[in-house]
Amino acid sequence: MRKDLLKKHFSHLDYGVIALALLLTGAGLIFIYSATQSAESVRKIAVQALAAVLGVGLMLALSFVDYRVYKSYATHIYIASLAVLIFVLIFGSGREETGANSWIRFGGIGIQPSELIKIAFAVVFAYKLSAAKEAGKLNDIKEVLKLTAFYAGITGLVILQNDTGTALVFTFMFAAMFFVAGISMKYVLSALGAACLLLPLSWLVMAPYQRNRIMVFFNPELDPTGAGYQVLQSKIAIGSGELLGRGYLNGPQNQLSLLPEKETDFIFGVIGEEFGFLGCAIVVILLFLLVLRVFGISKTAKDDAGSLICVGLGAMLLFHVVENVCMCLGLLPVTGIPLPFLSYGGSSLVTNFLAIGLVLNVHNVSKELSFNKYD
């Protein structure tokens, strides 16, 4: 009987989503090799490949676990997420390297817990929203404030780690899930108005490096050898690739290490330089196909919670894609957001595969093929 269920489970997986994730991961290994050829290439490829294997295993394992079981543990998951973020805030490292104190290191291995907490946030917030919607209280002012406080607890701790990019990811997930759940437009407009009013005040509390990033976003030439250097070099790399690129391992900005953070935040610059506009277009199309499929699965979910989980995870991936590509092109400020499945980083890659695993399970439950039933 169990063998039959296992066979059914694998026969009904959404292999389109899996294929896109694996294809992007494979392409990422190729790009990372090029970006790190001059230093630590073997080690970084090994780390990324190991993270990929671990991620695929966790993705398949998570696809078996009925997402509805998390409802009973939502409060525990939230408290655990807060505890982890507080631990990182106190004992974390990385400020001197990235401006964000968001890493926990074990010997030579670094883990960024806030990446994994994105998954927890999508799951728990989905259940909070669905419960409010089911009770008919979604647009009750007290409920809106409670849900906002839930989001603010996690995001506030991330901001205290000086990780503005990740805080923006949580904010976009929060807004997308709230909007899809059916929040009244009066709250949306009020939030936009409050954001506009608070924007000038946010400048006063920003760290100097954050202000520099915004200033050089408008004019990178203000500090061409400092805060504006990354964006200028990225634009040069992408522009020099023209239509077809300079060829694999032949990009001078990449191979001469003129492009900073080229295997992580600015991997898109490597793609543009060596594979040109055509390579960039293919990568962006594949990423958007993946995001669209995740949103498509949200429409077929068995319940509101499953749908909102997919919306949250799709929003996470979408924000990463748009922000990373646009910052490499100089269209948005630099925030240190990696490109999903393509940028070097074990925590990010495993998180992306966990997201896909959850989406696969929502898809399977919608077909009533999961092992565990909670009807």
NORPEWO-V358896 format. One record per backbone hydrogen bond with DSSP energy under -0.5 kcal/mol. CO is the residue of the C=O (numbers start at 1). NH is the residue of the N-H. If there is no record, write none. Layout:
<<CO:NH> <CO:NH>>
This chain:
<<1:5> <2:6> <3:7> <4:8> <5:9> <6:10> <7:11> <8:12> <10:13> <13:15> <14:18> <15:19> <16:20> <17:21> <18:22> <19:23> <20:24> <21:25> <22:26> <23:27> <24:28> <25:29> <26:30> <27:31> <28:32> <29:33> <30:34> <31:35> <32:36> <34:37> <36:39> <40:44> <41:45> <42:46> <43:47> <44:48> <45:49> <46:50> <47:51> <48:52> <49:53> <50:54> <51:55> <52:56> <53:57> <54:58> <55:59> <56:60> <57:61> <58:62> <59:63> <60:64> <61:64> <61:65> <62:65> <64:66> <64:371> <66:69> <67:70> <68:71> <69:72> <70:73> <71:74> <73:77> <74:78> <75:79> <76:80> <77:81> <78:82> <79:83> <80:84> <81:85> <82:86> <83:87> <84:88> <85:89> <86:90> <87:91> <88:92> <93:103> <94:97> <94:98> <94:99> <94:100> <95:99> <100:102> <103:93> <104:111> <105:107> <106:109> <109:106> <111:104> <111:113> <112:115> <112:116> <113:117> <114:118> <115:118> <115:119> <116:119> <116:120> <117:121> <118:122> <119:123> <120:124> <121:125> <122:126> <123:127> <124:128> <125:129> <126:130> <127:131> <128:132> <129:133> <130:134> <131:135> <132:137> <132:138> <133:136> <137:140> <140:144> <141:145> <142:146> <143:147> <144:148> <145:149> <146:150> <147:151> <148:152> <149:153> <150:154> <151:155> <152:156> <153:157> <154:158> <155:159> <156:160> <157:161> <158:161> <158:163> <159:162> <161:101> <162:164> <163:167> <164:168> <165:169> <166:170> <167:171> <168:172> <169:173> <170:174> <171:175> <172:176> <173:177> <174:178> <175:179> <176:180> <177:181> <178:182> <178:183> <179:182> <184:187> <184:188> <185:189> <186:190> <187:191> <188:192> <189:193> <190:194> <191:195> <192:196> <193:197> <194:198> <195:199> <196:200> <198:202> <199:203> <200:204> <201:204> <201:205> <202:206> <203:206> <207:210> <207:211> <208:212> <209:213> <210:214> <211:215> <212:216> <213:217> <214:218> <215:219> <219:222> <220:223> <221:224> <223:226> <223:228> <226:229> <228:232> <229:233> <230:234> <231:235> <232:236> <233:237> <234:238> <235:239> <236:240> <237:241> <238:241> <238:242> <239:242> <241:245> <242:277> <243:278> <247:250> <250:252> <251:255> <252:256> <253:258> <253:259> <254:257> <258:260> <259:262> <261:264> <261:266> <263:344> <264:267> <264:339> <266:269> <266:270> <267:271> <268:272> <269:273> <270:274> <271:275> <272:276> <273:246> <274:247> <275:279> <276:280> <277:281> <278:282> <279:283> <280:284> <281:285> <282:286> <283:287> <284:288> <285:289> <286:290> <287:291> <288:292> <289:293> <290:294> <291:295> <292:296> <293:297> <294:298> <295:299> <296:299> <296:300> <297:300> <298:301> <303:307> <304:308> <305:309> <306:310> <307:311> <308:312> <309:313> <310:314> <311:315> <312:316> <313:317> <314:318> <315:319> <316:320> <317:321> <318:322> <319:323> <320:324> <321:325> <322:326> <323:327> <324:328> <325:329> <326:331> <326:332> <327:330> <336:338> <338:340> <339:342> <339:343> <345:349> <346:350> <347:351> <348:352> <349:353> <350:354> <351:355> <352:356> <353:357> <354:358> <355:359> <356:360> <357:361> <358:362> <359:363> <360:364> <361:365> <362:366> <363:367> <364:367> <364:369> <365:368>>
